[in-house]
Structure formats: structure tokens, C-alpha cells
Amino acid sequence: MCAEQFPIQQRTALNRWSLRTRSASETAGLRVLVEAGAAVETMSPAEMKNWIWLVHCMSLMSATHRNPHSTANEARPGFVLHRIGYSEKRLGRLLDAQGEVFQHLLENAARSMASAGARVNWSKIAPLILSVQPRSPWAENARIAICRDFLVASIKSSSAKGKTMPAGDMFAMGRVS
């Protein structure tokens, strides 16, 4: 999606995709999946919809010469969300949300990361999107890892500034389920 030869029309279509609309956006998403080697012919409609949504979120962060994905340690979602200024409360809402609310909040997070010029490890967010059952162990492990990384970044940031984090704040994040 960051390559120069990736058509602007396809990126625009992907950026406009939503679960309520189908058309060129869905076709562009399928094209990206097929070109990436995904076995779309074996996917159920629900799996395909989730994969297209993942591509949509990545597209929101991409641009020519700006790859939205990174496997660097500091690109783990919890670290990135802390770095761009997410609060614990906002992260909690994102991780606790399901369905359309989750989709809306994750799209907002992707836009925030894009406007900050951040790259994120999408393979760490993918379980939240691709899991057909939102509370599967795969998705829950991803939620816990994002929360953990956010707290680690928050504690390191507070320590660097000579502040200590109130114990209540740390334990409030533990309620993410």
C-alpha cells in the first residue's frame, strides 16, 4: 500500500470502506489480499469482511512511501498509542469495545497514529480484528499485550519525568477484559 505503483483510487476506496457499504472499496480490499497471497477463496464471508477491515485500517495509515506496518519493538500498539498521547481511559474504551463501537474507535486510533506519523505492528492488532469471536483467547491475549505495553510505556515515561504513577491508575487498566 505504500508503493508508488499502488493506485491512488484504490487507496481512496479502501479509506472509504465501511461495513455498511460494499462496492469499489470491497473490490480494492480483495485485490490487496489476493496480491498479498491470502487464500480468499477459502475464507468465510465473516473472515473476508474482517480481513478487508484490517486492510482498510492499514490503508488509513498508509500513503505513498509511508508504510503503515513495522515489526520494530517500539511499534507494538501499546507503545505507539502511549507515544501519540492516548490516555488510559481512552485505551480502556478501545480495548473494552465490541462491534461497531470497536470499529469506530480503532479507525479513530488508526487516523491518530497516521497524523502522528507513527507506524504500528499490525500483526499485534490483527487478532482484535480477525478473531471471529471477539473474546477468543487469541483476541484476549492481544488485548492484554496492548494494555501491558501501554502501562510499561506509561511507567517509563513517568519515571523519566520524575513522577510516580498512582496505583489506582495502574490497577484500573487491569480491568480490561
C-alpha positions in Angstrom: 0.0 0.0 0.0 3.0 2.3 0.4 4.4 1.6 -3.0 4.3 4.3 -5.7 2.6 1.9 -8.1 -0.4 1.4 -5.7 -3.2 3.3 -7.4 -4.5 6.3 -5.5 -8.0 5.3 -6.5 -7.6 2.0 -4.6 -6.3 3.7 -1.5 -9.1 6.2 -1.6 -11.6 3.4 -2.0 -10.1 1.5 0.9 -10.1 4.6 3.1 -13.9 5.0 2.4 -14.7 1.3 3.2 -17.2 0.6 5.9 -19.1 -2.4 7.0 -22.3 -0.9 5.7 -21.1 -0.1 2.2 -19.9 -2.5 -0.4 -18.6 -1.8 -3.9 -15.3 -0.5 -5.1 -13.9 -0.4 -1.6 -14.5 -4.1 -1.1 -13.0 -4.9 -4.5 -9.9 -2.8 -3.7 -9.6 -4.7 -0.4 -9.9 -8.1 -2.1 -7.3 -7.0 -4.6 -4.8 -6.2 -1.9 -5.5 -9.5 -0.2 -5.1 -11.5 -3.4 -1.9 -9.7 -4.3 -0.6 -10.4 -0.8 -1.2 -14.1 -1.3 -4.2 -14.5 1.0 -6.3 -17.5 0.2 -9.5 -15.5 -0.2 -11.3 -18.4 -1.9 -11.2 -20.5 1.3 -12.4 -17.6 3.6 -15.9 -17.5 5.0 -17.8 -14.2 4.4 -17.1 -13.2 8.0 -13.4 -13.9 7.7 -13.2 -12.0 4.4 -15.0 -9.0 5.9 -12.6 -8.9 8.8 -9.6 -9.1 6.6 -10.9 -6.3 4.4 -11.5 -4.3 7.5 -7.8 -4.9 8.6 -6.6 -3.7 5.1 -8.9 -0.7 5.5 -7.4 0.3 8.8 -3.9 -0.1 7.4 -4.8 2.0 4.4 -5.9 4.8 6.7 -2.3 5.0 7.9 -0.6 4.5 4.5 0.5 6.9 1.9 3.0 6.8 -1.0 6.3 5.9 0.7 4.7 5.6 4.1 4.4 2.0 5.2 1.8 1.7 8.0 3.4 -1.5 9.3 6.5 -2.1 11.4 7.8 -5.1 13.3 10.1 -3.0 15.5 9.7 -3.5 19.2 8.7 0.2 19.7 5.9 -0.2 17.1 3.9 -2.5 19.4 0.4 -0.9 19.6 0.5 -0.1 23.4 3.8 1.7 23.0 2.6 3.6 19.9 -0.7 4.6 21.5 1.1 5.9 24.5 3.6 7.8 22.4 0.8 9.6 20.4 -0.9 10.7 23.6 -3.7 8.2 24.3 -4.9 8.3 27.9 -5.5 5.1 29.9 -9.2 5.8 29.8 -9.3 6.1 26.0 -7.2 2.9 25.7 -9.6 1.2 28.0 -12.6 2.2 26.0 -10.9 0.9 22.8 -10.0 -2.4 24.3 -13.3 -2.9 26.0 -15.4 -2.0 23.0 -17.0 -4.6 20.6 -18.8 -4.5 17.3 -19.4 -1.2 15.6 -18.1 0.8 18.5 -14.8 -1.0 18.4 -14.6 -0.5 14.7 -15.2 3.2 15.1 -12.7 3.6 17.9 -10.0 1.6 16.1 -10.4 3.6 12.9 -10.0 6.8 15.0 -6.9 5.3 16.6 -5.5 4.5 13.1 -6.2 8.1 12.0 -4.5 9.4 15.1 -1.4 7.2 14.6 -1.3 8.3 10.9 -1.5 12.0 11.8 1.4 11.5 14.2 3.4 9.8 11.5 3.6 6.6 13.6 4.0 3.1 12.3 2.5 0.2 14.2 2.9 -3.6 14.2 -0.5 -4.6 12.7 0.1 -8.3 13.5 -0.3 -7.3 17.2 -3.7 -5.6 16.4 -4.9 -8.2 13.9 -6.3 -10.7 16.5 -8.7 -8.0 17.6 -10.0 -7.6 14.1 -9.6 -11.1 12.6 -11.0 -13.1 15.5 -14.5 -14.2 14.6 -15.3 -14.4 18.3 -14.3 -11.1 19.9 -13.5 -12.7 23.3 -11.4 -15.6 21.9 -8.1 -16.4 23.7 -6.3 -15.0 20.7 -8.0 -11.6 20.9 -7.8 -11.6 24.7 -4.0 -12.2 24.6 -3.7 -9.3 22.1 -5.7 -7.0 24.4 -3.6 -7.9 27.4 -0.3 -7.3 25.5 -1.5 -3.9 24.2 -2.5 -2.9 27.8 0.8 -4.2 29.2 2.9 -2.3 26.7 0.9 0.8 27.3 1.5 0.6 31.0 5.2 -0.1 30.6 5.5 2.9 28.4 3.5 5.0 30.8 5.6 3.9 33.8 8.8 4.5 31.9 7.6 7.9 30.8 6.5 8.9 34.4 9.9 7.6 35.8 11.8 9.7 33.2 9.9 12.8 34.3 10.5 12.0 38.0 6.8 11.2 38.6 5.2 8.1 40.0 2.0 6.7 38.7 -0.8 6.4 41.1 -1.5 2.8 42.0 -5.2 3.2 41.2 -4.4 4.1 37.6 -2.3 1.0 37.1 -4.9 -1.3 38.6 -7.7 0.4 36.6 -6.1 -0.8 33.4 -6.2 -4.4 34.7 -10.0 -4.4 34.3 -9.7 -4.7 30.6 -11.2 -8.0 29.7 
